[in-house]
Amino acid sequence: MEIKNFILDLLFPKFCLGCQREGSYLCEDCKATLEISETHQKYKTKYLSDLYHPSSYQKSLIKNLIRSFKYEPFVKELAKPLSSLIIDHFQLIDHPPPFFGGGPNFEDYILISVPLEKRKLKRRGFNQAEELGKELAKYFKIPLISDCLIKIKETQPQIDLSEEERRENIKGVFFIKNREKIRERKILLIDDVYTTGSTMTECAQILKGAGAKEVIGIVVARASPTDDRLII
């Protein structure tokens, strides 16, 4: 694997999306400019117990990283630097949650990523939320469950819709399989960006309805409804 990665780096060198320096998609100098949040403000909705996000989508570098991850050129390797921002956030806040760092009863938690529809998954080649979940699962030592929350209907891209349209667009598109895996468990629900919350709320609602004890959202960045629209 190391030889393979070495050859790939020679043939397809990585360049920082911030400063264009060769070596990685996010160099340490550019990462240091992102000002990862050192505080956490409780965020509770009807179905979400809390929401964690290390940064704002308004920051141009964050926006560039996430867009390169989930839109063309679909840079799958950005999962690692983006998940590191989430981990840094938990390391910096004064009162990290019990699932972080092997806290009390951390074994009660499981990770679930917001799923993609089959057509979009085939086009992109990976689910960006699941790739983030894989990195977080390794660090948290919490299992990532990928065969419970399923997207069964195609939807319009959320970035093209108003807040009300986003809620309608996402209704009834998720399905729960293997309910026994989530019953009475605490769910860490992973996605890249939280905007209006329509997608995460719909997922949390169906997870709670299937017996999950609580659902906590974790994303890379939080955006306002106009922040995540693509400018082409």
Wavefront OBJ file of the C-alpha trace (Angstrom):
o trace
v 0.000 0.000 0.000
v 2.848 2.414 0.826
v 4.503 1.725 -2.537
v 1.177 2.208 -4.305
v 0.600 5.548 -2.553
v 4.158 6.644 -3.387
v 3.622 5.911 -7.083
v 0.249 7.675 -7.078
v 1.802 10.732 -5.444
v 4.461 10.798 -8.154
v 1.945 10.497 -10.977
v -0.779 12.641 -9.417
v 0.805 15.051 -6.920
v -1.439 16.700 -4.343
v -1.630 20.476 -4.061
v -3.030 22.398 -1.112
v -6.428 23.864 -1.981
v -5.492 26.936 0.015
v -2.005 27.936 -1.152
v -1.273 25.429 -3.974
v 1.808 24.096 -2.150
v 2.622 20.553 -3.248
v 2.300 17.704 -0.780
v -1.261 17.604 0.564
v -4.749 18.936 -0.084
v -4.603 20.966 3.131
v -1.176 22.028 4.365
v -0.544 22.736 8.042
v -0.120 26.478 7.425
v -3.505 26.788 5.712
v -5.154 24.566 8.286
v -3.889 26.915 10.998
v -5.811 29.795 9.367
v -9.181 28.039 9.725
v -9.673 28.968 13.400
v -11.428 25.816 14.542
v -14.066 26.608 17.139
v -12.956 26.106 20.738
v -16.470 26.407 22.134
v -19.689 24.465 21.817
v -23.185 25.850 22.161
v -25.917 23.319 22.844
v -28.224 22.903 19.848
v -31.386 20.896 20.435
v -34.345 20.331 18.133
v -37.328 17.994 18.268
v -35.267 15.075 16.947
v -31.625 16.134 17.396
v -30.133 16.142 20.890
v -27.189 18.279 19.797
v -25.094 19.412 16.830
v -21.298 19.732 16.625
v -19.515 21.688 13.887
v -15.907 22.933 13.989
v -16.232 25.681 11.392
v -18.452 27.934 9.304
v -19.138 27.292 5.633
v -18.668 31.020 5.019
v -14.897 30.554 5.215
v -13.700 30.333 1.628
v -11.131 27.587 2.263
v -13.677 25.393 4.053
v -16.096 25.938 1.186
v -13.422 25.027 -1.358
v -12.449 21.863 0.515
v -16.011 20.615 0.895
v -16.974 21.429 -2.681
v -13.922 19.603 -4.020
v -14.919 16.650 -1.820
v -18.576 16.285 -2.818
v -18.601 17.857 -6.302
v -16.166 17.464 -9.186
v -13.275 16.648 -9.007
v -14.624 14.383 -6.186
v -11.424 14.231 -4.125
v -12.119 11.263 -1.850
v -8.864 11.771 0.065
v -10.236 15.001 1.544
v -12.088 12.841 4.079
v -8.975 12.708 6.237
v -8.182 16.453 6.541
v -11.874 17.340 6.868
v -12.471 14.756 9.606
v -9.344 16.056 11.366
v -11.087 19.423 11.734
v -13.932 17.707 13.589
v -11.479 15.868 15.825
v -9.580 19.099 16.528
v -12.858 20.733 17.565
v -13.559 18.024 20.147
v -10.002 18.301 21.451
v -10.319 22.065 21.883
v -13.709 22.440 23.581
v -13.739 22.629 27.390
v -16.316 19.900 27.960
v -16.003 17.194 25.307
v -18.982 14.822 24.993
v -18.906 11.337 26.567
v -18.342 9.597 23.227
v -15.039 11.427 22.702
v -11.783 10.062 24.080
v -13.280 6.892 25.540
v -15.549 8.748 27.959
v -18.097 7.031 30.225
v -20.501 4.729 28.369
v -18.971 5.633 24.997
v -19.773 2.063 23.915
v -23.462 3.067 23.871
v -22.797 5.119 20.705
v -22.673 4.159 17.047
v -21.893 6.234 13.958
v -24.290 6.477 11.015
v -23.672 8.613 7.935
v -26.360 10.387 5.937
v -26.824 8.057 2.922
v -26.681 8.836 -0.793
v -29.071 7.616 -3.464
v -27.672 4.899 -5.762
v -27.405 7.083 -8.871
v -25.426 9.790 -7.127
v -23.250 7.235 -5.339
v -22.392 5.586 -8.648
v -21.490 8.927 -10.244
v -19.337 10.139 -7.380
v -17.881 6.761 -6.491
v -18.227 7.268 -2.744
v -20.506 8.750 -0.108
v -18.672 11.744 1.345
v -20.515 11.490 4.674
v -19.593 7.818 4.977
v -15.931 8.578 4.242
v -15.968 11.119 7.083
v -17.654 8.506 9.264
v -14.926 5.956 8.524
v -12.226 8.361 9.702
v -14.170 9.316 12.833
v -14.933 5.666 13.619
v -11.207 4.891 13.646
v -10.447 7.795 15.969
v -13.452 7.454 18.317
v -13.212 3.635 18.301
v -16.970 3.598 17.733
v -18.512 1.356 15.038
v -19.822 2.859 11.801
v -23.088 1.182 10.788
v -23.725 1.431 7.045
v -26.632 -0.964 6.496
v -29.414 0.639 8.565
v -30.231 4.074 7.153
v -30.969 3.826 3.425
v -31.999 6.466 0.874
v -34.698 4.920 -1.307
v -35.761 7.838 -3.519
v -33.923 10.301 -5.728
v -34.173 13.967 -4.795
v -33.290 17.294 -6.319
v -29.998 18.819 -5.117
v -30.770 20.676 -1.874
v -28.516 23.590 -2.879
v -31.016 24.626 -5.564
v -33.994 24.873 -3.185
v -35.481 27.249 -0.633
v -35.789 26.228 3.020
v -39.410 25.102 2.613
v -38.602 23.289 -0.643
v -35.720 21.484 1.071
v -38.065 20.121 3.724
v -40.542 18.888 1.127
v -37.788 17.505 -1.113
v -36.416 15.234 1.595
v -39.668 13.867 3.058
v -40.102 10.115 2.922
v -36.814 9.401 1.126
v -35.125 7.394 3.907
v -35.805 3.869 5.131
v -34.558 1.847 8.098
v -33.208 -1.698 7.747
v -31.817 -3.933 10.499
v -33.587 -2.003 13.236
v -32.109 -4.188 15.944
v -28.715 -2.544 15.344
v -29.967 0.904 16.345
v -32.624 0.115 18.935
v -31.787 1.832 22.243
v -28.481 3.087 20.820
v -27.170 6.639 20.779
v -26.521 7.719 17.205
v -23.793 10.056 15.976
v -25.217 11.177 12.624
v -22.483 12.307 10.213
v -22.767 14.704 7.261
v -20.568 17.334 5.628
v -22.654 20.516 6.007
v -25.660 21.526 8.118
v -27.692 24.245 6.394
v -31.427 24.343 7.131
v -31.198 20.979 8.857
v -33.847 19.396 6.616
v -31.811 16.320 5.706
v -30.424 15.678 9.173
v -33.818 16.269 10.794
v -35.502 13.776 8.459
v -32.793 11.211 9.199
v -32.987 11.829 12.946
v -36.768 11.512 12.918
v -36.725 8.134 11.193
v -33.894 6.884 13.423
v -35.773 7.899 16.568
v -38.926 6.302 15.175
v -37.000 3.053 14.731
v -35.968 3.004 18.384
v -32.746 5.044 18.631
v -32.328 6.532 22.109
v -30.946 9.852 20.829
v -29.373 11.375 17.728
v -26.453 13.832 17.765
v -25.400 15.565 14.568
v -21.747 16.011 13.578
v -20.733 18.007 10.493
v -17.660 19.782 9.165
v -19.358 23.158 8.817
v -22.601 24.979 9.389
v -24.029 27.165 6.612
v -26.826 29.652 6.048
v -29.380 28.740 3.323
v -27.564 30.814 0.679
v -23.989 29.813 1.606
v -24.077 26.353 0.038
v -25.324 27.344 -3.398
v -22.908 26.674 -6.220
v -21.757 29.588 -8.322
v -21.103 28.352 -11.852
l 1 2 3 4 5 6 7 8 9 10 11 12 13 14 15 16 17 18 19 20 21 22 23 24 25 26 27 28 29 30 31 32 33 34 35 36 37 38 39 40 41 42 43 44 45 46 47 48 49 50 51 52 53 54 55 56 57 58 59 60 61 62 63 64 65 66 67 68 69 70 71 72 73 74 75 76 77 78 79 80 81 82 83 84 85 86 87 88 89 90 91 92 93 94 95 96 97 98 99 100 101 102 103 104 105 106 107 108 109 110 111 112 113 114 115 116 117 118 119 120 121 122 123 124 125 126 127 128 129 130 131 132 133 134 135 136 137 138 139 140 141 142 143 144 145 146 147 148 149 150 151 152 153 154 155 156 157 158 159 160 161 162 163 164 165 166 167 168 169 170 171 172 173 174 175 176 177 178 179 180 181 182 183 184 185 186 187 188 189 190 191 192 193 194 195 196 197 198 199 200 201 202 203 204 205 206 207 208 209 210 211 212 213 214 215 216 217 218 219 220 221 222 223 224 225 226 227 228 229 230 231 232
